[in-house]
Amino acid sequence: MKQFWLNGILSLIVISVCCAIGATAMRGGAAEEQLVTLNEVPEAVRRAILARANGATIESIERSQEDGHTIYEVEIEKGAREFEFVVVVGDDGQIIDLEAEEDEDENEHEDDEKQVTKISMKEAPAAVQNAFRSASGNATPTEVERVVQEGFVTYEIEFAADNGESSLTLSDQGELIEVEKPFKIVELPKAIVRAIMKEHPVAELLEAEAVQLFYYEITININGRVVELAALATGDIEDEDEDEDQDDGKDEDD
């Protein structure tokens, strides 16, 4: 959640599109990536991939050229976890490197995993029930989920509204965090439609949702240093100044 809301967006529109996009893409403006199948890679690479996957499901293989070497980026799924690794092949076809990418320790990131439990509305805290009735106009919930992520608890409640299926996200104290409502394609801002069609000329707009995110901006003083914070009602707080510093660092690297 943190990575999403810290962009400082109060409201946005989520659009589903259907378009024909080629299997190749550009990475870093240099090396072209192409999706390939396991049968399309050299035998030595195929054996290395199968050995590294060790029975896990191979989700995708991307081939690209970099510094005169052929690079295969492989994504595998094992249970509920996903891993990536890279196979580097030299000009002579021999494997010169095999390394893992983001092969994270399960215990280290256990708290970051999103835990979702479906419950009945009666099982939600009274504050959540009251807030939902007030915000939805006494609508009948169709699905209620209790979500725990990074130690923060929220309740995501779907319900049928006049304009279609909508949802509310509330803190465990009943404070409003997010509202999602269907949005008519014909009412989308023209600038959005132009931008989509420029990026994906053959796209067909299928559906859209208007999303409102509620958070608080707080300015504090720490030993003479003024810091701006952004916080959700759950208590999830982020130092916006630190984010800006990180972004500036990335821009300098670029």
C-alpha positions in Angstrom: 0.0 0.0 0.0 2.8 2.4 1.0 4.4 2.5 -2.5 1.0 3.4 -4.0 -0.4 6.1 -1.8 2.9 8.0 -1.2 2.7 9.4 -4.8 0.5 12.1 -3.3 -2.5 11.3 -5.4 -5.8 12.3 -3.9 -8.0 10.9 -6.7 -7.2 9.0 -9.8 -8.9 6.9 -12.5 -8.0 3.2 -13.0 -8.7 2.1 -16.6 -8.8 -1.4 -18.0 -7.8 -1.6 -21.7 -7.6 -4.3 -24.3 -4.9 -3.8 -26.8 -2.5 -5.6 -29.0 1.0 -5.0 -27.7 4.0 -6.8 -29.2 6.0 -9.2 -27.1 9.1 -7.1 -27.3 10.0 -4.1 -25.2 12.8 -1.8 -24.6 14.8 -1.9 -21.3 16.8 1.2 -20.3 16.5 2.5 -23.8 19.2 0.1 -25.0 18.6 -3.7 -25.0 15.6 -5.2 -26.5 13.7 -7.8 -24.5 11.8 -10.6 -26.2 9.5 -13.2 -24.6 10.6 -16.7 -25.5 9.5 -20.2 -24.5 11.7 -22.8 -22.8 11.9 -24.7 -26.1 13.4 -21.7 -27.9 16.5 -21.3 -25.7 19.8 -23.2 -26.2 20.0 -26.6 -24.6 22.6 -25.6 -22.0 20.4 -22.7 -21.0 17.3 -24.8 -20.8 19.0 -27.3 -18.5 20.3 -24.4 -16.3 16.8 -23.0 -16.1 15.2 -26.3 -15.2 17.8 -27.0 -12.6 17.4 -23.6 -11.0 13.6 -23.8 -11.1 13.8 -27.2 -9.4 10.2 -28.2 -10.2 8.7 -24.7 -9.8 6.4 -23.2 -12.4 8.3 -21.2 -15.0 6.1 -18.0 -15.5 8.2 -16.2 -18.2 11.5 -16.1 -20.0 12.8 -12.8 -21.5 15.8 -12.7 -23.8 17.9 -9.6 -24.5 21.4 -8.6 -25.6 23.7 -6.7 -23.3 27.5 -6.0 -23.7 27.8 -8.7 -26.3 26.1 -11.3 -24.1 22.7 -12.9 -24.4 20.7 -12.4 -21.2 17.8 -14.6 -20.1 15.6 -13.2 -17.3 13.5 -16.0 -15.9 10.6 -15.6 -13.5 9.4 -18.7 -11.6 6.6 -19.3 -9.1 6.9 -21.7 -6.2 3.9 -21.9 -4.0 2.8 -18.4 -3.1 6.2 -16.9 -3.8 7.8 -15.6 -7.0 11.5 -15.5 -7.8 13.6 -14.1 -10.7 17.1 -15.2 -11.9 19.3 -14.3 -14.8 21.3 -16.6 -17.1 24.2 -14.9 -19.0 25.4 -16.6 -22.1 28.7 -15.7 -23.9 29.4 -15.4 -27.6 30.4 -19.0 -27.7 27.1 -20.2 -26.3 28.5 -21.1 -22.9 26.9 -20.0 -19.7 29.2 -17.5 -18.0 26.9 -16.5 -15.1 23.8 -17.6 -13.2 22.5 -15.2 -10.5 19.4 -14.7 -8.5 17.5 -11.4 -8.5 15.4 -10.4 -5.5 15.6 -13.9 -4.0 14.3 -12.5 -0.7 14.5 -14.3 2.6 11.0 -15.5 3.5 11.3 -14.8 7.2 12.8 -11.3 6.7 9.8 -10.2 4.6 7.1 -12.2 6.3 5.6 -9.0 7.8 5.3 -7.4 4.3 3.1 -10.2 3.0 -0.6 -9.2 2.5 -2.9 -11.4 4.6 -6.5 -11.3 3.4 -9.3 -13.0 5.4 -12.9 -13.0 4.2 -15.3 -12.3 7.1 -19.0 -11.4 7.6 -20.0 -7.8 8.3 -20.9 -8.8 11.8 -17.3 -9.8 12.5 -16.0 -6.4 11.6 -15.5 -3.9 14.5 -18.6 -1.8 15.4 -16.7 1.4 14.2 -16.2 -0.1 10.8 -19.8 -1.2 10.5 -21.1 2.2 11.5 -18.7 4.0 9.1 -19.6 1.8 6.2 -23.3 2.4 6.7 -22.8 6.1 6.8 -20.4 6.3 3.8 -22.4 3.9 1.6 -25.9 5.1 2.4 -26.9 1.9 4.3 -25.9 -0.3 1.3 -25.7 -4.0 1.7 -22.2 -5.4 1.6 -21.5 -8.1 -0.9 -18.0 -9.0 0.3 -15.9 -8.0 3.4 -12.2 -8.6 3.7 -9.9 -8.0 6.7 -6.5 -7.1 5.3 -3.3 -7.2 7.4 -0.1 -5.8 5.7 3.1 -4.4 7.4 1.2 -4.6 10.7 -1.6 -2.4 9.6 -5.2 -3.6 9.6 -7.8 -2.4 7.1 -11.3 -3.6 6.0 -12.2 -3.7 2.3 -15.9 -3.8 1.7 -17.6 -4.2 -1.6 -21.2 -3.3 -2.2 -23.7 -2.7 -5.0 -24.2 1.0 -5.8 -26.5 2.7 -8.4 -23.7 3.0 -10.9 -22.3 -0.5 -10.2 -20.0 -2.5 -7.9 -18.2 -0.1 -5.5 -15.9 -0.6 -2.6 -14.7 1.2 0.6 -11.5 0.7 2.5 -11.6 1.6 6.2 -9.2 1.5 9.1 -10.0 -0.7 12.1 -11.3 2.5 13.8 -13.7 3.2 11.0 -11.7 6.1 9.3 -12.1 6.3 5.5 -9.0 5.4 3.5 -10.1 4.7 0.0 -13.2 4.8 -2.2 -13.5 3.0 -5.6 -16.5 3.6 -7.9 -17.2 2.6 -11.5 -16.6 5.5 -14.0 -18.2 5.8 -17.4 -15.7 5.5 -20.3 -17.5 8.3 -22.2 -17.0 10.6 -19.3 -13.2 10.1 -19.0 -11.2 13.3 -19.4 -10.2 13.7 -23.0 -6.5 14.2 -22.0 -6.5 10.7 -20.5 -8.1 9.1 -23.6 -5.6 10.9 -25.8 -2.6 9.8 -23.7 -3.8 6.1 -23.8 -4.4 6.1 -27.5 -1.0 7.7 -28.1 0.7 5.0 -26.1 -1.5 2.2 -27.3 -3.1 3.1 -30.7 -5.1 -0.1 -31.0 -6.4 -0.1 -27.5 -10.1 -0.6 -26.6 -11.2 1.1 -23.4 -13.2 -1.5 -21.5 -13.9 -0.1 -18.1 -12.8 2.5 -15.6 -12.9 3.2 -11.9 -12.6 6.5 -10.0 -10.4 6.0 -7.0 -10.2 8.5 -4.1 -7.4 8.0 -1.5 -7.7 9.8 1.8 -4.6 10.7 3.7 -3.1 13.4 5.9 -0.2 15.7 5.3 1.5 16.8 8.6 4.4 19.2 9.0 6.6 18.7 12.1 9.8 20.2 13.5 12.6 17.9 14.5 15.5 19.8 16.2 15.0 22.8 13.8 14.5 20.6 10.7 11.0 20.9 9.1 9.7 17.6 7.9 6.6 16.8 5.9 4.8 13.5 6.7 2.0 11.7 4.8 -0.1 9.4 6.9 -3.1 7.1 6.4 -5.7 6.7 9.1 -4.2 3.3 10.0 -1.1 5.1 11.3 1.0 4.2 8.3 3.4 7.2 8.1 6.0 8.1 5.6 8.6 10.9 5.5 7.8 12.7 2.2 11.1 14.5 2.3 13.0 11.2 2.4 11.1 10.0 -0.6 12.0 13.2 -2.5 15.6 12.8 -1.6 15.5 9.2 -2.9 13.9 10.3 -6.1 16.5 13.0 -6.6 19.2 10.4 -6.2 17.6 8.2 -8.8 17.4 11.2 -11.2 21.1 11.9 -10.7 21.9 8.3 -11.4 19.8 8.4 -14.6 
